[in-house]
Amino acid sequence: MKKLTYLVIALMGMFLVSCGGSDDPTPAPVLKGKFAIDIIETASSTDVEPAYAFESVTTAVITIEKDGIVMDVFNNKELSLNHIEDYCESQEIELDAEAGYSLTKLQLKNAEGTVTFATPITGSELASAVAESLPISFEIITDLIKKLELEVICTQENDVTQFGYASFNVTDKTE
């Protein structure tokens, strides 16, 4: 009888330990922050076609990398633009609160889908014409909006290679 009592006590102890709840399979929530871009034209051009006027841009096309790898959901991602006086801002996007992000592409399109402005890539012929060329590293902080302020150059009088891009023909690959 004593052996049976000890066995029951041992089994109850193992049951209580296994139900302790310390092995909660629920993962910790992923902390999020937001990202947006304020965009200004480097120099207003008065001799451009109306389709190439800064006021005509409607969409930003961006590519974001995380730790040197293009993020599929932000590869040629199209963001709507809101014009405010002499600059425009992109819609906000949500990212995990982490470091290691890089903006590697910024091109602006008009309503017809033509790329009319772009930020040059470091090492390109036009890189020195802007305060900061691409890529630009940034970090997302929980519950805050990370805003980058970038300059763009009109594409009407410049060749795509002067910006460091292979092409201005872009398709949103995130749809």
C-alpha positions in Angstrom: 0.0 0.0 0.0 2.9 2.4 0.8 4.3 1.8 -2.6 1.0 2.6 -4.3 0.7 5.9 -2.3 4.3 6.9 -3.3 3.5 6.0 -6.9 0.3 8.2 -6.9 2.2 11.1 -5.2 5.0 10.8 -7.8 2.6 10.7 -10.7 0.7 13.8 -9.3 4.0 15.7 -8.9 5.0 14.9 -12.5 1.5 16.0 -13.7 1.7 19.3 -11.8 5.3 20.0 -13.1 4.2 19.3 -16.7 1.3 21.7 -16.4 3.4 24.5 -15.0 2.8 26.7 -18.0 6.5 27.8 -18.4 6.6 26.3 -21.9 4.2 28.7 -23.5 4.3 28.2 -27.3 2.9 31.6 -28.0 5.7 33.7 -29.6 6.4 37.2 -28.4 4.6 39.8 -30.4 6.7 41.4 -33.2 7.2 45.1 -32.5 6.4 47.4 -35.4 7.3 50.9 -36.5 6.5 53.0 -39.6 8.6 54.4 -42.5 7.9 57.3 -44.9 9.8 59.6 -47.2 9.7 63.4 -47.6 10.8 64.2 -51.1 12.1 67.5 -52.5 13.2 68.5 -56.0 16.9 69.5 -56.1 16.4 72.4 -58.4 13.1 73.5 -60.0 13.3 73.3 -63.8 11.2 75.8 -65.7 12.0 74.4 -69.1 10.4 70.9 -68.6 7.4 69.4 -70.2 4.3 69.6 -68.0 4.4 65.8 -67.6 7.9 66.2 -66.0 6.9 68.9 -63.5 7.4 67.9 -59.9 3.8 68.7 -59.2 2.8 65.9 -61.6 4.3 63.0 -59.7 1.8 60.7 -58.1 3.7 57.6 -57.1 7.0 56.7 -55.5 8.7 53.4 -56.5 11.0 52.1 -53.7 13.0 49.0 -53.0 14.1 48.2 -49.4 16.7 45.7 -48.4 17.0 44.1 -44.9 20.6 43.0 -44.0 21.6 43.2 -47.7 18.8 41.1 -49.1 15.9 42.6 -51.1 12.6 42.3 -49.2 10.1 40.8 -51.7 7.2 42.8 -50.3 9.2 46.0 -50.9 10.8 45.3 -54.3 9.7 48.0 -56.6 6.9 48.8 -54.2 4.6 51.6 -55.3 3.6 54.2 -52.6 1.1 57.0 -53.1 2.4 60.6 -52.7 0.8 63.6 -51.1 1.9 67.0 -52.2 2.5 69.6 -49.5 3.7 73.1 -50.7 7.1 72.5 -52.3 7.7 68.9 -51.3 5.7 65.6 -51.2 5.5 62.8 -48.7 5.0 59.1 -49.3 2.4 57.0 -47.6 3.6 55.3 -44.5 4.5 51.6 -44.5 4.8 49.3 -41.5 8.1 47.5 -40.8 9.4 45.3 -38.0 11.2 47.4 -35.4 14.8 46.5 -36.2 18.0 47.9 -37.6 19.6 46.7 -40.9 17.2 48.3 -43.4 18.4 50.1 -46.6 16.5 52.1 -49.1 18.1 51.2 -52.4 15.7 52.7 -55.0 13.6 55.9 -55.2 11.9 56.8 -58.4 8.9 59.0 -58.9 6.2 58.4 -61.6 3.5 60.7 -63.0 -0.1 59.6 -63.6 0.9 58.2 -67.0 3.4 55.8 -65.3 6.5 57.6 -66.6 9.5 57.9 -64.2 10.1 61.6 -64.1 12.3 62.0 -61.0 14.8 59.7 -59.2 17.4 59.8 -56.5 20.8 58.8 -57.8 22.8 55.8 -56.6 26.2 56.4 -54.9 29.0 56.3 -57.5 26.8 57.4 -60.3 27.4 60.5 -62.4 24.6 62.4 -60.7 25.2 61.2 -57.1 27.0 64.5 -56.2 24.0 66.5 -57.2 22.0 65.4 -54.1 22.8 65.7 -50.4 22.5 62.0 -49.9 22.5 59.3 -52.6 21.3 55.8 -52.3 21.5 53.3 -50.6 20.6 54.9 -47.3 20.6 52.8 -44.1 17.9 53.2 -41.5 16.5 51.7 -38.3 12.8 51.3 -37.4 11.9 52.0 -33.7 8.8 50.7 -32.1 5.7 52.9 -32.4 7.6 55.7 -34.2 7.7 56.9 -37.8 11.1 57.0 -39.4 11.1 59.7 -42.1 13.9 60.0 -44.6 14.3 63.4 -46.4 15.5 62.8 -49.9 16.2 64.9 -53.0 15.3 63.8 -56.5 16.4 65.0 -59.9 14.3 65.3 -63.0 14.9 62.6 -65.6 13.8 64.5 -68.7 17.3 65.8 -69.5 19.3 62.9 -68.0 20.0 59.3 -69.1 19.1 56.5 -66.8 22.7 55.4 -66.4 23.6 58.8 -65.0 21.4 57.9 -62.0 23.1 54.5 -61.7 20.0 52.5 -62.6 19.7 49.9 -65.4 16.2 51.0 -66.3 13.4 53.4 -65.4 10.8 50.8 -66.6 9.4 49.6 -63.3 6.7 47.2 -62.3 5.4 46.8 -58.8 6.5 43.2 -57.9 4.6 43.3 -54.6 1.1 42.9 -56.0 
